[in-house]
Amino acid sequence: MIELTITDGVAHVVLDAPGRRNALDERALAELDAAYDEAARAGVRALLLRGEGPAFCAGRDISGVDPATDDVTGYLDGLVTPLLRKMSAFPAPTFAAAHGACLGVGLGLLNATDVVYVADTAKIGSPFAMLGATLDSGGHALFYERLGAHRTLDLIYTGRLMSGTEAVTAGLFSQSFPAADLRAATEEAAAAAASGATMAFLASKRLIARLRDERLALWDAVAAENADQAALRDTDDYREGFAAFQEKRRPRFTGR
């Protein structure tokens, strides 16, 4: 179900089970985990995640799940949460192209990705109102942080799904595109990041994670920025960037 290809320093990770809208069972989660490990070992400079077929990811595959014996703890604590942590900490800029249904665990995959582009017509939200279950995979934190308590609970209680355009307007994700243009736009962004100053990008990625997780105060964040800048001064990319600016040419970054 999970396909991985690497082209020009970009890992392309594809959810490829269109017949079930890329819903994820235990096997698919293990394959996705392994794909991220392989991409990290390959030293890629960017990663792009997308789905084949009519949806990005409709969430957990519950087609064969017996609720009386469902090991929900094993699925969420044992598989989903470790994967989301790994995705969030991936050692390169990550991008997602999301279309169609982006629900449950699928929403969690997006939340664990650095930059998310969505189709205008994507469907984003909590589908659990009719299941007797609750939103998982970090969905509560994502919605509450961006939408506040009232709008979050409205989405959860009603099961209403936001369009991609609405989700971007609300600040959930970065940009929305017509569905026909989504993949090309995301691939272009991932390729640009892969040819950029990836060590500097990773410094920003780490600092954003600290701002989210540690709630750094302004001057603590400034101090962290200063320390990162001092460390980057000794990299090849820092020297190349300054040289290219002074010589009025495009920089040739190597990620070192």
N, C-alpha and C positions, 0 to 999 in steps of 0.2 A: 504493500500500500504506500509506503514512503519511498520516494525516489530522491537520490542525491546525485547531482552533477556539479563539477567545478570547472568554471570557464573564466579565464583572465582574472584569477584571484577572487572570484565571487562564487560562493557556494549557493546553489539553487536547490532548496528543499521543497519538495512537492508532495502534498497530500493527494493521493491518487486512488480514491475509492468513490468515484462520482455516483455510482449506483446507490450508495447510502449517504450521500451528501457529505462524504469525508468524516463521518462520525467515527470516534476513536474508541476502540476496545483496548484491552490490555496488550495485545500483540502490537497494535499500531503505535501505542505509546512507547513501547520498548524499542520499536524500529525508529521512531522519531528521536528518542534519546540517543540511540546509537548513531544516527545521522549527524546530530550536533557534535558528538564526540569525534567522529571521523573528520568533520569539517574543521574542528579546532586543531586536531593533529596535523592536518594538511597546511595549517598556517594561513588560511584564507584571510583576505583583508576586508571582506564584507560578506554578508549572508542575506539571501532573499527567501522568504517563506511565502508560499501561495498554495491554492487548492485547484484541482481540476474539476470540471463539471459545473453544475448549477450553483454550487455553494462553496464557500471557503471551508467551514467546518460547522456542522449542526450540533456539536457537543459530544457527549458520551453516546456510544452505541449501546442502547439498552434493548435491542431487538431480542436478545436471548437471555435477558436477565430475569431471574426469579426473585421478586422482592422479598420473599420469605427467607431466602438464603444469601441475599446480596451482600458481598463483602465490600461495602462502600468505603470502610476505613482503609482497607488494602488498596482499593482503587485510587482514592484521593490522597491519603497520607503516604502510601507506598509508591505510587507511580506519578500522579499528576503533580503534586507539590514539588518533588525533587526535580522533575523535568522543567517546571516553570522557573525554579531557582537557577538551573543550569542555563536556560535560555536567557534569563536576565543578565547573567554574568558572562555571557559568551564573549571571548576576547577579540571582538571586532564589531564594527557597526552592523546592526541588524535592521532589516526592512521587511515589511509584510504587505502583500497585495491582497485585500480582502473584498470579496464580492458575495452576493447572495446571503445565506444564513451565516451569521457569526454569533453563535450562541453557546452558553455554558462553558465547557472546556475550550471551545473555539474562541470565545471571548477572552479566556485566560491566556491563550497563546498570543493573542494580540497585545494584551496588557504586559506580557513578558518580552515584547519586541520594542526596539528603540524607536523606530519610525514606522507608522502605520498609514498607508494610503488605502482608501476605501472607494468602492464604486458608489455612485450617487444612489443607486437602488439597493444597496446592501441592507440587510435586516439585522439589527443589533439590539440586544436586550436580554430579558430574563424570561425563558419560556416555561418556567416551573409552576406557574399558577394553576395549571391543569394537571400537574403531576403529584402534588402533595409533597414536593421536595423544595429545597431552597437553592438560591443562586450560590454557585461555588467558584472555585478557581480564581479567587481574588476579585470577583465581580462587585461585591459590596464595597470594597475599598475603592475600586476604580470609580464607580458611580458616585459614591458619597463625596470623594475628593473633588470631582469635576462638576457634579450636579447638585450637591446638597441633599439633605435628608428628605425633603418633601418630594422632589422629583424622583429620587431613587426609589422610595417606597411606592410612589405612583406606578412606576414601571414594574415593580415587583408584584404589587397587588393586582394590577390589571393585565399583566402579561403583554402590554403593548410593545411593539417593536419600533425602534427608531430607524429612519432611513440613514444611509451614509451621509447625505447632505446635512441632516439634522444633527447627527452625531459629531460631525466636524464643527458645525456652528456652536454646539454646546461645549466644545473643547475636549472631547473624548479622544479624537485622533487628529492627524496632521492635515491631510488634504483629501478632498473627494474629486473623483473624475468620472466621466462617462464610462460605463463598463467596458466599452470597446477600447478605451485608451488606458485603462488601469495598469495592465501588465507592462506595457511599454514605458509608462511613466515611472513605475517602480524600478524596473530594470535599469533605466537611465540613472536614477538616483543612486542605486546600489553600485553601479559601475563608477560613477563619479566619486563616491566615497572610497571605493577600493583603490582609486588612483590618487587619493588625497593623502594628507598628513595623518595617517591612522593612529600614530602614537598620541598626537594631540587630541584626536577625536576620543580616544579611550580615556584620556585624562578627564575630558568633559563628561564622558559616560559615568566614570567612577564618582565624580563630584555630584552629578545629578542624583545618583543612587544614594549618596550620603545626605543630600538635601531632603530626599524623600524619606529615608529610613531614620535618620538621626535628627531631622528638623534643625539643621544648623542655623544659628543666628547669622545676621548679615556679616559681621566682622569676622566670624569664624569661617564663613564661606570665602571671604576675601583673602584671609590668610591661607586657606587651602589653594585658592587660585594662584597666589604668589608662589607657593611652594611648587606647584605643578609647573609654573612657567620657568622657575629656576632649574628644575629637573630636565625640562624639554630643551633648555639651552644647549645641553651636551649631546643632542641627537643630530644625526645627519640631516633629517628633514628640517629642523630649525635653521641650520646653517644654509641649506639649500633655499629655503623660503626667503631668507633675507638676501641671499645673493641674487636670486631671480628678481626680487623687487628692485634691487639697486641696479641690476643690468637690464631692467625693463623687458623681461621675457617670462614665459610661463614656467612655473617650477616643475621639476621632475622628482616627485616624492617617491621614496622607496619603502616607507614604513619602518625605517630604522633611525 
